Amino acid sequence: MTWQERYGSALMNTFGTPALTLMRGEGARVWDADGRAYLDLVGGIAVNSLGHAHPAIVRAVSEQVATLGHVSNLFTSEPQIQLAERLDGLLGHGSKVFFSNSGAEANEAAFKLTRLTGRTHVVAAEGSFHGRTMGALALTSKQAYRTPFEPLPGHVTWVPYGDVEALAAAVTDETAAVVLEPVQGEAGVLVPPTDYLTEARRITKERGALLWLDEVQTGIGRTGEWFAHQSVPGLVPDVVTLAKGLGGGVPIGATLATGAAAELFAPGSHGTTFGGNPMACAAALAVLDTIEADGLLEQVTRVGKRLREELSDLPEVTAVRGPGLMVGVDLASLDAPAVVAAGRAEGFLLNATGPGTLRFVPPLILTEDDVSELVGAWPAIVGRAAESGGAA
Ligand SMILES: *Cc1c(COP(=O)(O)O)cnc(C)c1O
């Protein structure tokens, strides 16, 4: 039996048949079971911030697991405390953190935290993605994800993303929180109008509601800032959720809160067995140290700009958007999944967020040479996609 066949008989069919069985990775490259190499422009869906097998993560995790791998939350450990302090240093405003293991879990913790305001109403945006567990799903807009699992918890009002007036009309004196992605990722990299987050902050403050920013995808350097919302001067959210890029491939989630929101949880309010374990925290510390030491925020800004400029000039590309290395591309007539398949055949891992949209969320270590490689191969990729009958 092939790996694919064995996968099909042993794993639940939640993802369809995976396109490749990957064997190893190094930097922004991975190799499949047949030894073929790919330039990875997906990065484990915005997770492999330092690429694959980065020596800093290898060292940090190896040393930590050989010293103290797990202790439960009956105890603490140095990496846990160091990471908490480090994240507060990056976010500022005397934030405190609750550690978990994924984006959905970080959002579950935040959702529970909003209930402790004494209010239950939450405002979320159309097109949002916050995860697949019941609470996170209650705040995720896609009907196909929601319908089979209803009733979902929560009293949620939906507003069009980026629409200040709709937000102002939806938030009342009984609203616990407004939850927003600073840039919507799964929706196809949608960037809101420049004043949107500032206005969301003003509206939530006026009504006594929390502003909760889901930075699970946009956080930790993805947009060229530590947090995407830091591109808005002076913006202080009440809650920020993180996961994807934080552990560089080691599962970790984090729910940060500032001000009074940081004091809402009390002993017994919430918990986790694995969350904040020393191994995951050591990995995250290695990610933060490397981003800083290697000047990756600056590199993300520079290479991201180059990627957007180059993509804009390519055939079949009708729109390019997004900050840093979080880039959405709309296609003229080709079916995005057909382009993803053609990319694979040409040695590139690509990702489609919809029938006509590609999303690039590569490792933050991506270089200009990597961009040139993609640009050089683009005509062959779209040619192959067109031949495959990949017209929408
Ligand atoms: C991926 C994602 C999540 C869910 O994270 P998981 O680790 O898959 O549970 C939540 N919010 C946003 C914005 C995401 O991109």
The ligand as a Tripos MOL2 file, in Angstrom:
@<TRIPOS>MOLECULE
LIG
   15    15     1     0     0
SMALL
NO_CHARGES

@<TRIPOS>ATOM
      1 C1         -5.7540   29.1060   12.1130 C.3       1 LIG1
      2 C2         -6.5420   30.1060   12.8370 C.ar      1 LIG1
      3 C3         -7.2380   29.7680   14.0110 C.ar      1 LIG1
      4 C4         -7.3310   28.3490   14.5220 C.3       1 LIG1
      5 O1         -6.0980   27.8390   14.9020 O.3       1 LIG1
      6 P1         -5.9250   26.2560   15.1230 P.3       1 LIG1
      7 O2         -4.5360   26.1420   15.6820 O.co2     1 LIG1
      8 O3         -6.1040   25.6070   13.7860 O.co2     1 LIG1
      9 O4         -6.9690   25.8230   16.0770 O.co2     1 LIG1
     10 C5         -7.8860   30.7840   14.6940 C.ar      1 LIG1
     11 N1         -7.8580   32.0530   14.2470 N.ar      1 LIG1
     12 C6         -7.2060   32.4110   13.1380 C.ar      1 LIG1
     13 C7         -7.1970   33.8390   12.7090 C.3       1 LIG1
     14 C8         -6.5370   31.4540   12.3800 C.ar      1 LIG1
     15 O5         -5.9090   31.7950   11.2500 O.3       1 LIG1
@<TRIPOS>BOND
     1     1     2 1
     2     2     3 ar
     3     2    14 ar
     4     3     4 1
     5     3    10 ar
     6     4     5 1
     7     5     6 1
     8     6     7 2
     9     6     8 1
    10     6     9 1
    11    10    11 ar
    12    11    12 ar
    13    12    13 1
    14    12    14 ar
    15    14    15 1
@<TRIPOS>SUBSTRUCTURE
     1 LIG1         1 GROUP 0 **** ****
